[in-house]
Amino acid sequence: MRPMPRWITALATLPGTDVVLSGSWDGFIRAWRVSEDKKTLIALGPIGAGLPGTVTPPDTPSQQLKQTLALDAIPAADEKEPEPLIKGVINDIAVFERRPESDMPGAESKKSETEQESRGLSIVAAVGKEHRLARWKCFTNNFHEGPTSGGRNCAVVFEVPFATNDTVKADV
């Protein structure tokens, strides 16, 4: 079955990169890369969907990022699409960098070897039962059937860790 195109209801960019995030009412936040000529968008895949057929969690941060963005995912014709993680209409997307307090401007730089570094990106999606501007699509009381029925007003957070130089060298 051919995928049905849906409107883009939320759009955000990753600061300092050529990656754009889009949200719709299909239950996925999709990542896109701006082409070199800056005229087209190249699909990178849905956020949080993972690679098809993967069961075990990835070991390194670079593998986690690769799985989270689903960069190598080429869906087969007979392969079933993964169930969406978000139920409802994605009304807004915010992206910010997570980093330890010692990396903040004006903070003292005291690093402990036992301190777990939590550097990465947080992608926050504002989800609603209906579109923020009108009732074009309404997900109250499971009115619509399918995997995205039963929407609710909430926020969904995806955490994407940064890949370090050590883990990139270890993956090669």
MIFI-644703 format. One line per 3 residues: for each residue x, y, z of N, C-alpha, C, CB. Coordinates in nm, 2 decimals. Atoms other than C-alpha are relative to their C-alpha. Glycine has a CB too. Layout:
residues N
X,Y,Z,X,Y,Z,X,Y,Z,X,Y,Z; ...
END
This chain:
residues 172
0.08,-0.12,0.00,0.00,0.00,0.00,0.09,0.12,0.00,-0.10,0.00,0.12; -0.08,-0.12,0.01,0.13,0.34,-0.09,-0.02,0.10,0.12,-0.04,0.07,-0.13; 0.01,-0.09,-0.11,0.20,0.59,0.19,-0.09,0.12,-0.04,0.13,0.05,0.06
0.09,-0.11,0.03,-0.06,0.87,0.22,0.07,0.13,0.05,-0.13,-0.01,0.08; -0.07,-0.13,-0.04,0.09,1.23,0.22,-0.09,0.07,0.10,0.03,0.09,-0.12; 0.07,-0.08,-0.10,-0.01,1.44,0.52,0.06,0.14,0.01,0.00,-0.07,0.14
-0.05,-0.14,-0.02,0.02,1.81,0.60,0.10,0.00,0.10,-0.12,0.10,0.03; -0.10,-0.03,-0.11,0.31,1.94,0.80,-0.07,0.09,0.09,0.13,0.06,-0.06; 0.06,-0.08,-0.10,0.17,2.07,1.12,0.10,0.07,0.10,-0.10,-0.08,0.08
-0.10,-0.06,-0.09,0.50,2.15,1.30,0.13,-0.01,-0.08,0.01,-0.07,0.14; -0.13,0.00,0.07,0.85,2.24,1.17,0.10,0.06,0.09,-0.01,0.08,-0.13; -0.11,-0.06,-0.09,1.18,2.30,1.35,0.13,-0.04,-0.07,0.00,-0.06,0.14
-0.13,0.03,0.05,1.55,2.30,1.26,0.10,-0.03,0.12,0.06,0.12,-0.08; -0.10,0.02,-0.10,1.85,2.17,1.45,0.10,0.11,-0.01,0.07,-0.14,-0.01; -0.09,-0.11,0.01,2.07,2.47,1.53,0.14,-0.04,-0.05,0.00,0.08,0.13
-0.14,0.02,0.05,2.40,2.48,1.34,0.01,-0.12,-0.09,0.09,-0.02,0.12; -0.01,0.11,0.09,2.31,2.19,1.11,-0.09,0.02,-0.12,-0.04,-0.13,0.08; 0.08,-0.01,0.12,2.14,2.12,0.78,-0.12,-0.10,0.02,0.08,-0.03,-0.12
0.11,0.09,-0.03,1.87,1.90,0.95,-0.13,0.07,0.04,0.04,-0.10,0.11; 0.13,-0.06,-0.03,1.50,1.99,0.96,-0.09,-0.11,0.05,-0.06,0.07,-0.13; 0.10,0.09,-0.06,1.23,1.82,1.17,-0.14,0.04,-0.04,0.02,-0.02,0.15
0.14,-0.04,0.03,0.87,1.80,1.06,-0.09,-0.10,0.08,-0.03,-0.01,-0.15; 0.10,0.08,-0.07,0.56,1.67,1.24,-0.13,0.01,-0.07,-0.01,0.04,0.15; 0.13,0.00,0.07,0.22,1.58,1.12,-0.10,-0.08,0.10,0.00,-0.07,-0.14
0.10,0.08,-0.08,-0.09,1.38,1.24,0.01,-0.15,-0.02,-0.14,0.05,-0.02; -0.02,0.15,0.02,0.05,1.04,1.14,0.07,-0.07,0.12,0.08,-0.02,-0.13; -0.06,0.06,-0.11,0.23,0.99,1.47,0.16,0.00,0.00,-0.05,-0.14,0.02
-0.14,0.00,0.01,0.59,1.05,1.36,0.06,0.14,-0.01,0.05,-0.09,-0.12; -0.08,-0.12,0.03,0.85,1.33,1.37,0.10,-0.05,-0.10,0.06,0.06,0.13; -0.09,0.04,0.11,1.05,1.30,1.05,0.12,0.10,-0.01,-0.07,-0.02,-0.13
-0.12,-0.08,0.02,1.41,1.42,1.00,0.03,0.01,-0.15,0.12,-0.06,0.08; -0.03,-0.03,0.14,1.51,1.58,0.67,0.14,0.07,0.00,-0.11,0.08,-0.07; -0.12,-0.07,0.02,1.85,1.70,0.54,-0.01,0.09,-0.12,0.12,-0.10,-0.01
0.00,-0.09,0.11,1.88,2.00,0.32,0.11,-0.03,-0.10,0.02,0.15,0.05; -0.10,0.04,0.10,2.06,1.92,-0.01,0.11,0.11,-0.01,-0.06,-0.03,-0.13; -0.11,-0.09,0.02,2.39,2.08,-0.11,-0.04,0.12,-0.07,0.12,-0.07,-0.07
0.04,-0.11,0.08,2.22,2.30,-0.36,-0.11,0.08,0.07,-0.05,-0.04,-0.14; 0.11,-0.06,-0.09,1.96,2.40,-0.09,-0.13,0.02,-0.07,0.06,0.14,0.04; 0.13,-0.01,0.07,1.67,2.33,-0.32,-0.09,-0.12,0.03,0.02,0.00,-0.15
0.08,0.12,-0.03,1.55,1.99,-0.20,0.03,-0.05,0.15,0.02,-0.11,-0.10; -0.02,0.06,-0.13,1.50,1.80,0.13,0.02,-0.15,-0.03,-0.12,0.03,0.09; -0.03,0.15,0.01,1.64,1.44,0.16,-0.05,-0.06,0.13,0.15,-0.02,-0.03
0.05,0.07,-0.11,1.45,1.21,0.39,0.10,-0.08,0.08,-0.12,-0.09,-0.04; -0.09,0.07,-0.08,1.65,1.08,0.68,-0.07,-0.11,0.08,0.08,0.09,0.10; 0.08,0.10,-0.07,1.37,0.89,0.85,-0.07,0.05,0.12,0.09,-0.12,0.04
0.07,-0.05,-0.12,1.14,0.91,1.15,0.08,-0.01,0.13,-0.13,-0.09,0.02; -0.07,-0.01,-0.12,1.27,1.00,1.49,-0.07,-0.11,0.10,-0.01,0.14,0.07; 0.05,0.09,-0.10,1.24,0.72,1.75,-0.06,-0.13,-0.06,-0.11,0.06,0.08
0.06,0.12,0.06,1.12,0.45,1.50,0.10,-0.11,0.00,-0.05,0.03,-0.14; -0.10,0.10,0.00,1.45,0.27,1.49,0.01,-0.07,-0.14,-0.02,-0.10,0.10; -0.01,0.08,0.13,1.57,0.04,1.21,-0.09,-0.12,0.00,0.15,-0.04,-0.01
0.09,0.12,0.01,1.34,-0.23,1.08,0.07,-0.13,0.04,-0.06,-0.01,-0.13; -0.06,0.13,-0.03,1.41,-0.57,1.24,0.09,0.01,0.12,0.07,-0.05,-0.11; -0.09,-0.01,-0.11,1.62,-0.44,1.53,-0.08,-0.03,0.13,0.07,0.14,0.01
0.07,0.04,-0.13,1.53,-0.59,1.87,0.09,0.05,0.12,-0.02,-0.15,0.01; -0.09,-0.03,-0.11,1.84,-0.53,2.09,0.03,0.15,0.00,0.13,-0.08,-0.01; -0.04,-0.14,0.00,1.92,-0.18,2.21,0.14,0.02,-0.05,-0.02,0.06,0.14
-0.13,-0.02,0.05,2.23,-0.02,2.05,0.10,0.02,0.12,0.00,0.12,-0.10; -0.10,-0.01,-0.10,2.56,-0.02,2.24,0.06,0.14,0.02,0.11,-0.10,-0.02; -0.07,-0.13,0.00,2.73,0.31,2.15,-0.09,0.12,-0.03,0.12,0.00,-0.09
0.09,-0.11,0.03,2.59,0.66,2.13,-0.01,0.03,-0.15,0.06,0.13,0.06; 0.02,-0.02,0.14,2.66,0.68,1.76,-0.09,-0.10,-0.06,0.14,-0.02,-0.07; 0.10,0.09,0.05,2.46,0.36,1.70,-0.14,0.04,0.05,0.04,-0.14,0.06
0.13,-0.05,-0.04,2.18,0.51,1.91,-0.05,0.11,-0.08,0.01,0.05,0.15; 0.04,-0.11,0.09,2.18,0.82,1.70,-0.04,-0.05,-0.14,0.11,0.10,-0.02; 0.04,0.06,0.13,2.18,0.61,1.38,-0.13,-0.07,0.01,0.11,-0.10,-0.04
0.13,0.07,-0.01,1.89,0.40,1.51,-0.11,0.10,0.02,0.01,-0.10,0.12; 0.10,-0.10,-0.03,1.70,0.71,1.64,-0.04,0.07,-0.13,0.05,0.09,0.10; 0.03,-0.07,0.12,1.72,0.89,1.31,-0.03,-0.10,-0.12,0.12,0.08,-0.04
0.03,0.10,0.10,1.68,0.56,1.11,0.06,0.04,-0.14,-0.15,-0.02,-0.01; -0.07,-0.05,0.12,1.94,0.68,0.85,0.00,-0.10,-0.11,0.13,0.05,0.03; -0.02,0.10,0.10,1.98,0.35,0.67,-0.13,-0.08,-0.03,0.10,-0.10,0.04
0.13,0.08,0.01,1.61,0.24,0.68,-0.05,0.03,-0.14,-0.10,0.05,0.11; 0.07,0.00,0.12,1.48,0.16,0.34,-0.11,-0.10,0.01,0.10,-0.03,-0.12; 0.11,0.09,-0.02,1.14,0.01,0.38,-0.03,-0.09,-0.12,-0.13,0.07,0.04
0.03,0.09,0.10,1.06,-0.30,0.18,-0.15,0.02,-0.04,0.04,-0.14,0.03; 0.14,-0.01,0.05,0.73,-0.32,-0.02,-0.09,-0.08,0.09,-0.01,-0.04,-0.14; 0.09,0.08,-0.08,0.59,-0.60,0.20,0.02,0.02,0.15,0.02,-0.15,-0.04
-0.03,-0.02,-0.14,0.74,-0.48,0.53,-0.11,0.10,0.06,0.14,0.06,0.02; 0.10,-0.08,-0.07,0.49,-0.34,0.78,0.07,0.12,0.07,-0.07,-0.09,0.11; -0.05,-0.12,-0.06,0.55,0.02,0.90,-0.01,-0.01,0.15,-0.07,0.12,-0.05
0.01,0.01,-0.14,0.63,0.05,1.27,-0.11,0.08,0.06,0.14,0.05,0.06; 0.11,-0.07,-0.06,0.36,0.16,1.51,0.05,0.14,0.05,-0.05,-0.08,0.12; -0.04,-0.13,-0.04,0.38,0.54,1.57,0.01,0.01,0.15,-0.09,0.11,-0.06
-0.01,-0.02,-0.14,0.50,0.65,1.91,-0.09,0.12,0.06,0.15,0.04,0.03; 0.08,-0.12,-0.04,0.29,0.97,1.92,-0.14,-0.02,-0.05,0.06,0.13,-0.06; 0.14,0.01,0.03,-0.09,0.96,1.94,-0.06,0.13,-0.01,-0.07,-0.09,0.10
0.06,-0.13,0.01,-0.25,1.27,1.81,0.07,0.09,-0.11,0.00,0.07,0.13; -0.05,-0.10,0.10,-0.16,1.59,1.61,0.12,0.06,0.06,-0.10,0.10,-0.04; -0.12,-0.06,-0.05,0.20,1.72,1.65,-0.02,0.15,-0.03,0.13,-0.06,-0.06
0.02,-0.14,0.02,0.14,2.10,1.70,0.12,0.09,0.00,-0.10,0.05,0.10; -0.12,-0.08,0.00,0.49,2.22,1.77,0.12,-0.09,0.04,-0.01,0.11,0.11; -0.13,0.08,-0.03,0.85,2.09,1.79,0.10,0.10,0.05,0.05,-0.07,-0.13
-0.11,-0.08,-0.06,1.13,2.24,2.01,0.12,-0.09,0.01,-0.04,0.07,0.14; -0.12,0.07,-0.01,1.49,2.14,2.00,0.10,0.08,0.08,0.06,-0.03,-0.15; -0.10,-0.07,-0.08,1.75,2.22,2.26,0.11,-0.10,0.03,-0.06,0.06,0.12
-0.12,0.08,-0.03,2.10,2.10,2.36,0.00,-0.03,0.15,0.13,0.07,-0.04; -0.02,0.04,-0.14,2.14,1.90,2.69,0.15,0.00,0.02,-0.06,-0.14,0.03; -0.14,0.00,-0.04,2.47,1.95,2.86,0.01,0.01,0.15,0.09,0.11,-0.07
-0.02,-0.02,-0.14,2.61,1.93,3.21,0.01,0.14,0.05,0.13,-0.08,0.05; 0.00,-0.14,-0.05,2.59,2.24,3.43,0.14,0.06,0.00,-0.06,0.00,0.14; -0.14,-0.05,0.00,2.97,2.27,3.43,0.03,0.05,-0.14,0.10,-0.11,0.04
-0.02,-0.06,0.14,2.95,2.34,3.05,-0.07,0.12,-0.03,-0.03,-0.11,-0.10; 0.08,-0.12,0.03,2.71,2.63,3.09,0.09,0.12,0.01,-0.11,0.01,0.11; -0.08,-0.12,-0.01,2.85,2.98,3.04,-0.01,0.06,0.14,-0.05,0.10,-0.11
-0.01,-0.06,-0.14,2.96,3.14,3.37,0.00,-0.10,0.11,-0.12,0.09,0.01; 0.00,0.10,-0.11,2.96,2.81,3.56,0.15,-0.04,0.02,-0.09,-0.12,-0.03; -0.14,0.05,-0.03,3.27,2.67,3.74,0.02,-0.13,-0.08,0.01,-0.02,0.15
-0.02,0.13,0.08,3.43,2.39,3.54,0.07,-0.10,0.09,0.09,0.03,-0.12; -0.05,0.11,-0.08,3.47,2.11,3.78,-0.05,-0.13,-0.05,-0.03,0.02,0.16; 0.04,0.13,0.06,3.46,1.77,3.61,0.05,-0.11,0.09,0.06,-0.01,-0.14
-0.03,0.12,-0.07,3.45,1.45,3.79,0.00,-0.12,-0.09,-0.11,-0.02,0.12; -0.01,0.12,0.09,3.55,1.12,3.63,-0.12,-0.09,0.02,0.13,-0.07,0.03; 0.12,0.09,-0.02,3.25,0.94,3.79,-0.13,0.07,-0.05,-0.01,-0.03,0.15
0.12,-0.07,0.05,3.01,1.20,3.66,-0.04,-0.05,-0.14,0.02,0.16,0.00; 0.05,0.04,0.13,2.80,1.07,3.38,-0.04,0.12,-0.09,-0.13,-0.09,0.02; 0.03,-0.11,0.09,2.79,1.31,3.09,-0.13,-0.03,-0.08,0.12,0.02,-0.10
0.13,0.01,0.06,2.45,1.37,2.95,-0.01,0.10,-0.11,-0.11,0.01,0.10; 0.00,-0.09,0.12,2.53,1.56,2.63,-0.08,-0.06,-0.11,0.14,0.04,-0.04; 0.08,0.04,0.12,2.29,1.55,2.34,-0.11,0.10,-0.03,-0.06,-0.14,0.03
0.11,-0.08,0.04,1.98,1.69,2.19,-0.13,-0.05,0.07,-0.02,0.01,-0.15; 0.13,0.04,-0.05,1.63,1.69,2.34,-0.10,0.06,-0.11,-0.03,0.05,0.14; 0.11,-0.04,0.09,1.34,1.70,2.09,-0.13,-0.01,0.07,0.01,-0.09,-0.13
0.13,0.00,-0.07,1.01,1.80,2.25,-0.11,0.03,-0.10,0.00,0.11,0.12; 0.12,-0.02,0.09,0.68,1.76,2.06,-0.12,0.03,0.08,-0.02,-0.13,-0.08; 0.13,-0.03,-0.06,0.36,1.93,2.17,-0.11,-0.07,-0.08,-0.02,0.16,0.01
0.10,0.09,0.07,0.08,1.69,2.09,-0.14,0.04,0.05,0.03,-0.15,0.03; 0.14,-0.03,-0.04,-0.29,1.76,2.09,-0.10,-0.09,-0.06,-0.03,0.14,-0.03; 0.11,0.08,0.06,-0.62,1.60,2.02,-0.05,0.06,-0.14,-0.12,0.00,0.09
0.03,-0.07,0.12,-0.67,1.85,1.74,0.10,0.10,-0.04,-0.14,0.07,0.01; -0.09,-0.09,0.04,-0.48,2.09,1.53,-0.01,0.13,0.07,-0.02,0.03,-0.16; 0.00,-0.12,-0.09,-0.38,2.41,1.71,-0.08,0.12,-0.06,0.14,0.05,0.03
0.07,-0.11,0.06,-0.55,2.64,1.46,-0.15,-0.02,-0.03,0.07,0.04,-0.13; 0.14,0.03,0.03,-0.88,2.46,1.39,-0.02,-0.15,0.03,-0.04,0.04,-0.14; 0.04,0.14,-0.01,-1.06,2.13,1.41,0.00,-0.07,-0.13,-0.14,-0.02,0.07
-0.01,0.07,0.13,-0.93,1.99,1.08,0.00,-0.15,0.02,0.12,0.05,-0.07; -0.01,0.14,-0.03,-0.85,1.66,1.24,-0.02,-0.01,0.15,0.15,-0.06,-0.04; 0.03,0.01,-0.14,-0.99,1.55,1.58,0.02,-0.14,0.04,-0.15,0.05,0.02
-0.03,0.14,-0.05,-0.87,1.25,1.78,-0.07,-0.02,0.14,0.15,-0.01,0.01; 0.06,0.02,-0.13,-1.11,1.26,2.08,-0.08,-0.13,-0.01,-0.09,0.12,0.03; 0.08,0.12,-0.03,-1.27,0.94,2.21,0.02,-0.11,-0.11,-0.14,0.03,0.01
-0.03,0.10,0.10,-1.10,0.72,1.94,-0.09,0.01,-0.12,-0.01,-0.14,0.06; 0.09,-0.02,0.11,-1.32,0.87,1.67,0.06,-0.06,-0.13,-0.03,0.15,-0.02; -0.06,0.06,0.12,-1.07,0.77,1.40,0.06,-0.13,0.04,0.11,0.10,-0.05
-0.06,0.13,-0.02,-0.95,0.42,1.36,0.14,0.00,-0.05,-0.08,-0.11,-0.07; -0.14,0.01,0.04,-0.59,0.31,1.32,0.09,0.02,0.11,0.02,0.10,-0.11; -0.10,-0.01,-0.10,-0.27,0.34,1.50,0.01,0.13,0.07,0.14,-0.04,-0.05
-0.01,-0.13,-0.07,-0.29,0.71,1.58,-0.13,0.05,0.06,0.05,0.10,-0.10; 0.12,-0.04,-0.07,-0.64,0.70,1.72,0.02,0.02,0.15,-0.11,-0.10,-0.03; -0.01,-0.02,-0.14,-0.70,0.81,2.07,0.10,0.10,0.05,0.03,-0.13,0.07
-0.10,-0.10,-0.04,-0.49,1.12,2.08,-0.03,0.07,0.13,0.00,0.11,-0.11; 0.01,-0.07,-0.12,-0.43,1.32,2.39,0.09,0.12,0.00,0.03,-0.09,0.13; -0.09,-0.12,-0.01,-0.29,1.66,2.49,0.11,-0.03,0.09,-0.09,0.12,0.06
-0.12,0.04,-0.08,0.06,1.60,2.61,0.13,0.06,-0.07,0.01,-0.15,0.02; -0.13,-0.03,0.06,0.43,1.66,2.54,0.08,-0.13,0.00,0.08,0.11,0.08; -0.08,0.12,0.02,0.66,1.39,2.41,0.15,0.04,-0.01,-0.04,-0.09,-0.12
-0.14,-0.04,0.00,1.04,1.41,2.47,0.08,-0.11,-0.06,0.05,0.04,0.14; -0.09,0.10,0.05,1.30,1.23,2.26,0.14,0.05,0.03,-0.01,-0.02,-0.16; -0.13,-0.04,-0.03,1.66,1.23,2.38,0.10,-0.07,-0.10,0.04,-0.03,0.15
-0.10,0.05,0.09,1.94,1.19,2.12,0.13,0.04,0.05,-0.03,0.06,-0.15; -0.14,-0.02,-0.05,2.29,1.15,2.26,0.09,0.04,-0.12,0.06,-0.12,0.08; -0.11,-0.03,0.10,2.59,1.31,2.08,0.09,-0.11,-0.02,0.07,0.13,0.05
-0.10,0.10,0.03,2.84,1.08,1.92,0.13,0.06,0.03,0.00,-0.06,-0.15; -0.13,-0.05,-0.03,3.19,1.13,2.06,0.10,-0.06,-0.10,0.04,-0.04,0.14; -0.10,0.05,0.10,3.51,1.09,1.86,0.05,-0.14,0.04,0.12,0.10,0.01
-0.05,0.13,-0.04,3.61,0.78,2.07,-0.10,-0.11,-0.06,0.01,-0.01,0.15; 0.10,0.10,0.04,3.28,0.60,1.98,0.00,-0.01,-0.15,-0.13,0.03,0.06; 0.00,0.00,0.15,3.30,0.70,1.61,0.12,-0.08,-0.05,0.01,0.14,-0.05
-0.11,0.08,0.04,3.65,0.55,1.59,-0.02,-0.15,0.03,0.13,0.05,0.07; 0.03,0.14,-0.04,3.53,0.23,1.77,-0.09,-0.06,-0.10,-0.05,0.00,0.14; 0.09,0.05,0.09,3.25,0.19,1.52,0.05,-0.04,-0.13,-0.12,0.09,-0.02
-0.06,0.02,0.14,3.47,0.20,1.21,0.08,-0.13,-0.01,0.09,0.11,-0.03
END
